[in-house]
Amino acid sequence: MVGPRRLNEPRAVAVCAAGGVPRAVGGAAVEAVREEWVVEDRWWTPRPLHRRYFELVMADGRALTVFHDLRAPGDGRWYRQRA
């Protein structure tokens, strides 16, 4: 039996970035960065959030939101999250 799943849970995704800005996601080219923002939340907890988000327009016209965890900038991991 599978338990409940959290809504909008981040999923790992392969991102090719240049200068910290995504250029390709999962092998698909990024056409444009529509928006970029930083989220700092839960600073009062043992696991605070510090993330840099990008809303992307992909070459095929899809919109995609990805983020990088700024607490561990050297790990190279990126995540996809539904808005």
Secondary structure, 3 states (H helix, E strand, C coil): CCCCCCCCCCEEECEEEECCEEEEECCEEEEEEEEEEEEEECCCCCCCEEEEEEEEEECCCCEEEEEEECCCHHHCCEEECCC
